[in-house]
Amino acid sequence: MTATAKTASARRAPAQNDAALPEERQVQIHLRKIPLLAGLSDEEITRVKQDVRIRQYGKRDIVLQKGGHGDGLMFLLSGQLQVIDVTEDGRAIGLRMLMPGDFFGEIALINNSTRSASVVAMSDALVAFLPAATAMHLFAHSPSVATQMLKHLAQKIQRDSEFRSLLSINNTAKRIYTYLTLMQKNKQAEPGAPAVVENLPTHQDIANMINTSRETVTRALTALAQQGIVQKDAHRLIIMKPDALQKLVQGS
């Protein structure tokens, strides 16, 4: 079953005000292709279809603003987003990347609080917005959604813990290697096999996420490629020798 919704233009960053988005258009959303919604009954899908709204964003548009009210749940349909925080001195720190099928905004929604981070479009993106009342109804009445949400929150706690550990590593090269091992998680067909990381963030985005410079990231990836540990295409990274990368992480 598909949903039809009108596209709402995003608020552009000041430097992009002169780049107008297309007029409202009809967008077909295959709701069951969104993992969180895949197990819904036909009745539940119908309710979601009636309430969902589509928003279109251009590269570098702000999708969610830190401090904003948790007024709904959002799903990335296409494109790439980055969750960021801004330090007191104005530096943007990347927290994680979002890919199609991912959802976000759930913490502020569940807690009825303000958003703890911002989300920025790293490319043109389509986002589905589900109002708070509909989303909370699903959390309370749909076992499949509730189960997936619990798994998601458990994984989020684990991922945040791993990322905090990564940022505590003093050696910059080892911090980059550790980031790559986290990126390759669940990407291998079997232990020791090559892992393919699709939609690899830019060197600058990686640098922002792990608190280093773009040049340092470039040098580290170049060195790994020269050793045959990784191969880099335009938008993906193939980790050819995961065991060798793990040895670098361990410092051996």
Residue frames as qw, qx, qy, qz and C-alpha x, y, z in Angstrom:
[[0.000, 0.889, 0.457, 0.000, 0.00, 0.00, 0.00],
 [0.441, 0.205, -0.003, 0.874, 1.30, 3.47, -0.80],
 [0.111, -0.776, -0.415, 0.463, 0.58, 6.87, 0.66],
 [0.374, 0.580, 0.265, 0.673, 0.24, 10.07, -1.33],
 [0.341, -0.771, -0.283, 0.457, 1.22, 13.31, 0.37],
 [0.335, 0.913, 0.031, 0.230, 2.10, 16.83, -0.67],
 [0.697, 0.060, -0.210, 0.683, 5.70, 17.97, -0.45],
 [0.233, -0.960, -0.140, 0.066, 6.36, 20.85, 1.94],
 [0.521, 0.659, -0.268, 0.472, 9.40, 23.03, 1.28],
 [0.692, -0.398, -0.328, 0.506, 12.05, 23.18, 3.98],
 [0.103, -0.987, 0.025, 0.117, 13.30, 26.43, 5.46],
 [0.755, 0.476, -0.157, 0.423, 16.57, 27.20, 3.69],
 [0.581, -0.433, -0.107, 0.681, 19.74, 28.39, 5.34],
 [0.079, 0.856, 0.073, -0.506, 20.21, 32.14, 4.75],
 [0.133, -0.505, 0.596, 0.610, 22.81, 31.57, 2.03],
 [0.159, 0.121, 0.908, 0.369, 20.38, 29.42, 0.08],
 [0.310, 0.536, 0.494, -0.610, 17.28, 31.62, 0.12],
 [0.355, 0.556, -0.305, -0.687, 17.66, 32.41, -3.56],
 [0.180, 0.157, -0.924, -0.300, 17.49, 28.71, -4.54],
 [0.660, -0.043, 0.181, -0.728, 13.77, 28.01, -4.60],
 [0.356, -0.016, 0.934, -0.040, 12.45, 24.48, -4.20],
 [0.129, -0.209, -0.760, -0.602, 10.00, 23.06, -6.73],
 [0.531, -0.248, -0.008, -0.810, 6.32, 23.75, -6.31],
 [0.624, -0.138, 0.651, -0.409, 4.22, 21.32, -4.27],
 [0.536, 0.271, -0.681, -0.420, 4.01, 17.94, -5.96],
 [0.915, -0.214, 0.048, -0.339, 2.58, 14.51, -5.32],
 [0.122, 0.534, -0.829, 0.111, 4.97, 11.99, -3.84],
 [0.895, -0.136, -0.331, -0.266, 4.25, 8.27, -3.59],
 [0.176, -0.568, 0.727, -0.345, 5.56, 6.70, -0.39],
 [0.765, -0.046, -0.628, -0.137, 5.74, 2.94, -0.05],
 [0.481, -0.684, 0.296, -0.461, 5.13, 2.85, 3.69],
 [0.966, -0.232, 0.110, -0.038, 5.91, -0.82, 4.10],
 [0.749, 0.439, -0.228, 0.441, 9.43, -0.19, 2.79],
 [0.115, -0.712, 0.397, -0.568, 10.09, 1.83, 5.94],
 [0.457, 0.084, -0.856, 0.227, 11.46, -0.79, 8.38],
 [0.115, 0.003, 0.636, -0.763, 9.73, 0.60, 11.47],
 [0.589, 0.201, 0.139, -0.770, 6.34, 0.45, 9.71],
 [0.345, 0.241, -0.820, -0.389, 6.80, -2.83, 7.83],
 [0.145, -0.142, -0.965, 0.165, 4.86, -4.93, 10.35],
 [0.328, 0.158, 0.310, -0.878, 1.78, -2.71, 10.61],
 [0.397, 0.427, 0.809, -0.070, -1.69, -4.02, 9.85],
 [0.209, 0.470, 0.536, 0.670, -3.61, -2.64, 6.88],
 [0.244, -0.871, -0.419, -0.077, -5.73, -0.59, 9.29],
 [0.501, -0.689, 0.019, 0.523, -2.67, 0.95, 10.92],
 [0.447, 0.022, 0.441, 0.778, -1.07, 1.67, 7.55],
 [0.067, 0.710, 0.542, 0.445, -4.23, 3.48, 6.48],
 [0.345, -0.895, -0.226, 0.169, -4.10, 5.73, 9.52],
 [0.528, -0.453, 0.248, 0.674, -0.43, 6.51, 8.95],
 [0.378, 0.336, 0.555, 0.660, -1.13, 7.20, 5.27],
 [0.045, -0.863, -0.448, -0.228, -3.69, 9.84, 6.20],
 [0.408, -0.890, -0.054, 0.194, -1.38, 11.69, 8.57],
 [0.701, -0.214, 0.251, 0.632, 2.09, 11.48, 7.00],
 [0.273, 0.946, 0.006, -0.177, 3.54, 14.58, 5.34],
 [0.824, 0.185, 0.129, 0.519, 6.52, 14.83, 3.00],
 [0.122, -0.946, 0.106, 0.281, 9.20, 17.48, 3.31],
 [0.801, 0.452, 0.026, 0.391, 11.93, 18.17, 0.78],
 [0.415, -0.837, 0.157, 0.320, 15.33, 19.54, 1.77],
 [0.615, 0.730, -0.246, 0.171, 18.34, 20.76, -0.16],
 [0.772, 0.064, -0.361, 0.520, 21.97, 20.09, 0.72],
 [0.306, 0.102, -0.401, 0.857, 22.99, 21.80, 4.00],
 [0.448, -0.528, -0.211, -0.690, 19.38, 22.64, 4.93],
 [0.146, -0.200, 0.763, -0.597, 18.56, 22.27, 8.61],
 [0.475, -0.257, -0.764, -0.353, 16.04, 19.44, 9.00],
 [0.598, -0.678, -0.425, 0.035, 15.78, 19.59, 12.79],
 [0.127, 0.715, -0.298, 0.620, 17.05, 22.33, 15.07],
 [0.472, -0.122, -0.705, 0.515, 18.51, 21.58, 18.49],
 [0.039, 0.154, 0.436, -0.886, 16.14, 22.95, 21.15],
 [0.457, -0.074, -0.393, -0.795, 13.05, 22.56, 18.96],
 [0.666, -0.115, 0.465, -0.572, 9.94, 20.85, 20.29],
 [0.135, -0.101, 0.969, 0.181, 9.52, 17.12, 19.69],
 [0.555, 0.291, 0.168, -0.761, 6.37, 17.44, 17.62],
 [0.884, 0.334, -0.048, -0.323, 6.71, 14.31, 15.50],
 [0.732, -0.251, 0.575, 0.267, 8.68, 11.33, 14.24],
 [0.420, 0.751, -0.297, -0.414, 10.63, 11.63, 11.00],
 [0.861, 0.042, 0.472, 0.186, 11.75, 9.04, 8.44],
 [0.006, -0.615, 0.501, 0.609, 14.47, 9.55, 5.84],
 [0.823, 0.429, 0.316, -0.199, 13.11, 8.41, 2.46],
 [0.784, 0.460, 0.073, 0.410, 16.03, 9.41, 0.23],
 [0.164, 0.856, -0.248, 0.424, 19.31, 11.25, 0.53],
 [0.692, -0.071, -0.507, 0.510, 21.70, 11.47, 3.46],
 [0.310, -0.875, -0.037, -0.371, 21.45, 13.38, 6.74],
 [0.533, 0.181, -0.587, 0.582, 23.87, 14.03, 9.57],
 [0.538, -0.780, -0.318, -0.016, 23.05, 14.40, 13.26],
 [0.466, 0.411, -0.281, 0.732, 25.21, 17.17, 14.71],
 [0.441, -0.789, -0.332, 0.271, 25.76, 19.05, 17.93],
 [0.322, 0.766, -0.084, 0.550, 27.28, 22.51, 18.21],
 [0.618, -0.247, -0.435, 0.607, 29.85, 23.26, 20.89],
 [0.201, -0.851, -0.283, 0.394, 29.95, 26.45, 22.94],
 [0.241, -0.547, 0.332, 0.730, 32.66, 27.82, 20.66],
 [0.543, 0.584, -0.066, -0.599, 30.48, 27.24, 17.59],
 [0.084, 0.362, -0.874, -0.313, 32.12, 24.07, 16.21],
 [0.848, 0.062, -0.100, -0.517, 29.80, 21.50, 14.62],
 [0.223, -0.350, 0.907, -0.071, 30.46, 17.98, 15.89],
 [0.663, 0.075, -0.538, -0.515, 29.02, 15.17, 13.81],
 [0.582, -0.286, 0.630, -0.428, 27.34, 12.46, 15.88],
 [0.525, 0.077, 0.839, 0.121, 26.13, 10.00, 13.25],
 [0.204, 0.154, -0.547, -0.797, 24.91, 9.67, 9.68],
 [0.605, 0.289, 0.571, -0.474, 21.32, 8.80, 8.71],
 [0.012, -0.127, 0.810, 0.573, 20.50, 6.70, 5.65],
 [0.570, -0.083, -0.352, -0.738, 17.20, 5.97, 3.85],
 [0.699, -0.263, -0.657, -0.100, 14.90, 3.93, 6.09],
 [0.365, -0.089, -0.586, 0.718, 16.29, 5.47, 9.29],
 [0.260, -0.821, -0.411, -0.300, 13.98, 7.36, 11.63],
 [0.400, 0.073, -0.370, 0.835, 14.86, 10.18, 14.02],
 [0.268, -0.413, 0.022, -0.870, 13.35, 12.60, 16.51],
 [0.671, -0.346, -0.636, -0.159, 12.11, 9.76, 18.72],
 [0.452, -0.153, -0.589, 0.652, 13.80, 10.80, 21.98],
 [0.098, -0.005, 0.158, -0.982, 12.23, 14.27, 22.19],
 [0.560, -0.206, -0.467, -0.653, 8.91, 12.76, 21.10],
 [0.664, -0.277, -0.690, 0.083, 8.88, 10.04, 23.76],
 [0.407, -0.240, -0.489, 0.733, 10.12, 12.38, 26.49],
 [0.016, 0.895, 0.420, 0.150, 7.90, 15.27, 25.36],
 [0.470, -0.667, 0.064, 0.575, 11.04, 17.40, 25.51],
 [0.316, 0.864, -0.223, -0.322, 13.15, 19.60, 23.25],
 [0.905, 0.382, -0.121, 0.141, 15.49, 18.12, 20.65],
 [0.675, -0.639, 0.213, 0.301, 18.98, 17.35, 21.94],
 [0.456, -0.247, 0.533, 0.669, 20.76, 17.69, 18.57],
 [0.443, 0.616, -0.105, -0.643, 20.32, 19.16, 15.11],
 [0.712, 0.182, 0.636, 0.234, 19.97, 17.27, 11.83],
 [0.156, 0.697, -0.288, -0.638, 21.43, 18.68, 8.60],
 [0.866, 0.454, 0.193, -0.080, 20.94, 17.47, 5.02],
 [0.464, -0.486, 0.547, 0.499, 24.20, 16.26, 3.46],
 [0.114, 0.073, 0.737, 0.663, 22.48, 15.96, 0.06],
 [0.508, -0.127, -0.228, -0.821, 19.05, 16.64, -1.40],
 [0.030, -0.041, -0.954, 0.296, 16.67, 14.65, 0.79],
 [0.544, -0.365, -0.395, -0.644, 13.05, 13.60, 1.19],
 [0.041, 0.069, -0.806, 0.586, 11.76, 13.18, 4.73],
 [0.449, -0.493, -0.636, -0.389, 8.42, 11.82, 5.93],
 [0.091, -0.248, 0.495, -0.828, 6.96, 13.56, 8.99],
 [0.471, -0.425, -0.757, -0.157, 4.52, 11.70, 11.25],
 [0.290, -0.667, 0.102, -0.678, 2.73, 13.91, 13.83],
 [0.057, -0.349, 0.780, -0.516, 3.31, 13.16, 17.50],
 [0.693, -0.043, 0.374, -0.615, -0.22, 11.88, 18.19],
 [0.888, 0.305, -0.232, -0.253, -0.07, 9.28, 15.41],
 [0.473, 0.471, -0.697, 0.262, 3.46, 8.19, 16.31],
 [0.234, -0.304, 0.707, -0.594, 2.63, 7.81, 20.01],
 [0.839, 0.063, 0.147, -0.520, -0.49, 5.81, 19.13],
 [0.807, 0.368, -0.461, -0.039, 1.72, 3.38, 17.18],
 [0.181, 0.445, -0.748, 0.457, 4.18, 3.09, 20.07],
 [0.443, -0.173, 0.593, -0.650, 1.33, 2.24, 22.46],
 [0.794, 0.200, 0.310, -0.483, -0.82, -0.01, 20.27],
 [0.802, 0.494, -0.314, -0.122, 1.44, -1.68, 17.69],
 [0.847, -0.435, 0.271, 0.140, 3.56, -4.53, 19.10],
 [0.810, 0.326, 0.152, 0.463, 5.79, -4.62, 15.99],
 [0.199, 0.826, -0.079, 0.521, 6.60, -0.90, 16.25],
 [0.561, -0.772, 0.216, -0.207, 7.13, -1.11, 20.02],
 [0.925, -0.186, 0.215, 0.250, 9.50, -4.08, 19.64],
 [0.661, 0.498, 0.079, 0.556, 11.54, -2.39, 16.91],
 [0.068, -0.887, 0.103, -0.445, 11.69, 0.81, 18.93],
 [0.748, -0.625, 0.224, -0.008, 13.04, -1.05, 21.97],
 [0.875, 0.075, 0.201, 0.435, 15.72, -2.69, 19.80],
 [0.392, 0.743, 0.050, 0.540, 16.57, 0.67, 18.26],
 [0.329, -0.880, 0.159, -0.303, 16.96, 2.35, 21.66],
 [0.862, -0.408, 0.247, 0.174, 19.15, -0.51, 22.94],
 [0.763, 0.325, 0.185, 0.527, 21.36, -0.24, 19.84],
 [0.124, 0.878, 0.001, 0.462, 21.50, 3.54, 20.23],
 [0.590, -0.776, 0.212, -0.069, 22.76, 3.20, 23.82],
 [0.874, -0.144, 0.293, 0.359, 25.43, 0.73, 22.68],
 [0.580, 0.592, 0.178, 0.531, 26.44, 2.89, 19.70],
 [0.104, -0.931, 0.071, -0.343, 26.69, 6.03, 21.84],
 [0.742, -0.609, 0.261, 0.103, 28.83, 4.16, 24.36],
 [0.824, 0.128, 0.285, 0.473, 31.16, 2.95, 21.60],
 [0.364, 0.774, 0.117, 0.506, 31.39, 6.44, 20.15],
 [0.379, -0.900, 0.152, -0.153, 32.26, 7.98, 23.53],
 [0.829, -0.353, 0.320, 0.293, 35.02, 5.39, 23.86],
 [0.684, 0.475, 0.244, 0.497, 36.25, 6.28, 20.36],
 [0.095, 0.910, 0.007, 0.404, 36.49, 9.98, 21.19],
 [0.605, -0.766, 0.215, 0.010, 38.55, 9.19, 24.29],
 [0.886, 0.070, 0.172, 0.425, 41.35, 7.67, 22.15],
 [0.209, -0.826, 0.153, 0.500, 44.29, 10.09, 22.12],
 [0.361, -0.221, 0.674, 0.605, 46.04, 8.66, 19.07],
 [0.463, 0.479, -0.037, -0.745, 44.36, 10.27, 16.05],
 [0.376, 0.294, -0.775, -0.413, 45.21, 7.50, 13.57],
 [0.066, -0.107, -0.972, 0.197, 43.88, 4.84, 15.92],
 [0.334, 0.405, 0.454, -0.720, 40.70, 6.94, 16.37],
 [0.499, 0.423, -0.370, -0.660, 40.19, 6.88, 12.58],
 [0.294, 0.147, -0.933, -0.145, 40.81, 3.11, 12.42],
 [0.109, 0.227, 0.844, -0.473, 38.32, 2.56, 15.25],
 [0.450, 0.424, 0.119, -0.777, 35.72, 4.67, 13.45],
 [0.481, 0.325, -0.644, -0.499, 36.10, 2.48, 10.36],
 [0.150, -0.016, -0.981, 0.122, 35.63, -0.69, 12.41],
 [0.284, 0.364, 0.603, -0.651, 32.39, 0.74, 13.79],
 [0.475, 0.448, -0.218, -0.725, 31.29, 1.62, 10.25],
 [0.382, 0.249, -0.832, -0.315, 31.91, -1.95, 9.06],
 [0.315, 0.017, 0.830, -0.459, 29.71, -3.50, 11.76],
 [0.605, 0.410, 0.599, -0.328, 27.00, -5.73, 10.24],
 [0.462, 0.712, -0.263, -0.459, 28.49, -5.16, 6.75],
 [0.022, 0.442, -0.880, -0.174, 30.30, -8.51, 6.46],
 [0.793, 0.019, -0.431, -0.430, 28.78, -11.65, 4.97],
 [0.912, -0.284, -0.263, 0.133, 30.97, -13.66, 7.35],
 [0.493, -0.814, 0.185, 0.244, 33.79, -12.95, 9.82],
 [0.540, -0.374, 0.501, 0.563, 36.99, -11.90, 8.06],
 [0.483, 0.527, 0.573, 0.401, 35.25, -11.27, 4.73],
 [0.191, 0.155, 0.117, 0.962, 35.51, -7.84, 3.04],
 [0.021, 0.672, 0.613, -0.414, 33.01, -5.28, 4.30],
 [0.220, 0.432, 0.395, 0.780, 31.42, -2.67, 2.05],
 [0.084, -0.564, -0.436, 0.696, 30.51, 0.66, 3.62],
 [0.257, 0.611, 0.548, 0.510, 28.04, 2.39, 1.27],
 [0.075, -0.905, -0.215, -0.359, 27.47, 6.17, 1.21],
 [0.668, -0.195, -0.281, 0.661, 30.77, 6.89, 2.89],
 [0.122, -0.947, -0.177, 0.237, 30.77, 10.34, 4.55],
 [0.472, 0.796, -0.186, 0.331, 33.18, 12.89, 3.12],
 [0.642, 0.081, -0.445, 0.619, 36.61, 13.22, 4.73],
 [0.063, -0.387, 0.214, -0.894, 35.47, 16.51, 6.26],
 [0.717, -0.408, -0.154, -0.543, 32.35, 14.92, 7.74],
 [0.868, -0.138, -0.421, 0.222, 34.42, 12.07, 9.21],
 [0.397, 0.253, -0.365, 0.803, 36.82, 14.63, 10.64],
 [0.359, -0.456, 0.062, -0.812, 33.94, 16.52, 12.25],
 [0.847, -0.336, -0.283, -0.299, 32.57, 13.34, 13.80],
 [0.885, -0.220, -0.259, 0.317, 35.82, 12.20, 15.37],
 [0.303, -0.940, 0.049, 0.152, 37.30, 15.61, 16.20],
 [0.624, -0.274, 0.392, 0.618, 40.26, 15.79, 13.84],
 [0.176, 0.618, -0.253, -0.723, 41.20, 17.49, 10.55],
 [0.826, 0.492, 0.060, -0.267, 40.19, 16.55, 7.00],
 [0.402, 0.701, -0.589, -0.006, 43.86, 16.27, 6.02],
 [0.298, -0.391, 0.830, -0.264, 44.49, 13.75, 8.79],
 [0.783, 0.214, 0.484, -0.327, 41.58, 11.59, 7.64],
 [0.695, 0.666, -0.199, -0.181, 42.81, 11.75, 4.03],
 [0.148, 0.644, -0.745, 0.094, 46.34, 10.71, 5.02],
 [0.502, -0.200, 0.783, -0.308, 45.06, 7.79, 7.12],
 [0.813, 0.383, 0.330, -0.287, 42.77, 6.45, 4.37],
 [0.545, 0.728, -0.402, -0.107, 45.52, 6.85, 1.77],
 [0.090, -0.533, 0.825, -0.164, 47.92, 4.87, 3.96],
 [0.671, 0.035, 0.671, -0.315, 45.32, 2.11, 4.44],
 [0.775, 0.581, 0.041, -0.246, 44.75, 1.96, 0.67],
 [0.327, 0.724, -0.608, -0.014, 48.49, 1.71, 0.00],
 [0.263, -0.340, 0.872, -0.234, 48.67, -1.24, 2.40],
 [0.381, -0.051, -0.816, -0.431, 45.77, -2.94, 0.60],
 [0.030, 0.216, 0.817, -0.534, 43.59, -2.83, 3.72],
 [0.366, 0.639, 0.463, -0.494, 40.89, -0.70, 2.06],
 [0.280, 0.239, 0.572, 0.733, 39.75, 0.25, -1.43],
 [0.125, 0.552, 0.360, -0.742, 37.88, 3.51, -1.93],
 [0.263, 0.507, 0.639, 0.515, 35.33, 4.26, -4.63],
 [0.013, -0.483, -0.137, -0.865, 33.51, 7.55, -5.12],
 [0.510, -0.476, 0.074, -0.713, 30.88, 6.95, -2.41],
 [0.932, -0.320, -0.052, -0.162, 31.87, 3.73, -0.68],
 [0.063, -0.682, 0.715, -0.138, 34.72, 2.09, 1.14],
 [0.938, 0.015, -0.327, -0.114, 35.60, -1.58, 0.79],
 [0.410, -0.685, 0.579, -0.166, 37.47, -2.92, 3.80],
 [0.744, 0.367, -0.539, -0.147, 39.45, -5.70, 2.15],
 [0.584, 0.099, -0.712, 0.376, 41.33, -6.88, 5.23],
 [0.516, -0.726, -0.126, -0.436, 39.15, -6.39, 8.32],
 [0.868, -0.382, -0.173, 0.266, 41.54, -8.42, 10.48],
 [0.573, 0.195, -0.070, 0.793, 44.47, -6.17, 9.53],
 [0.134, -0.651, -0.087, -0.742, 42.38, -3.10, 10.35],
 [0.737, -0.628, -0.187, -0.168, 41.48, -4.59, 13.74],
 [0.807, -0.138, -0.168, 0.549, 45.19, -5.14, 14.48],
 [0.265, 0.431, -0.025, 0.862, 45.81, -1.44, 13.82],
 [0.476, -0.689, -0.158, -0.524, 42.99, -0.57, 16.24],
 [0.859, -0.489, -0.127, 0.089, 44.61, -2.79, 18.86],
 [0.090, -0.921, 0.378, 0.027, 47.99, -1.24, 18.16],
 [0.728, -0.299, 0.589, 0.184, 49.65, -4.47, 17.12]]
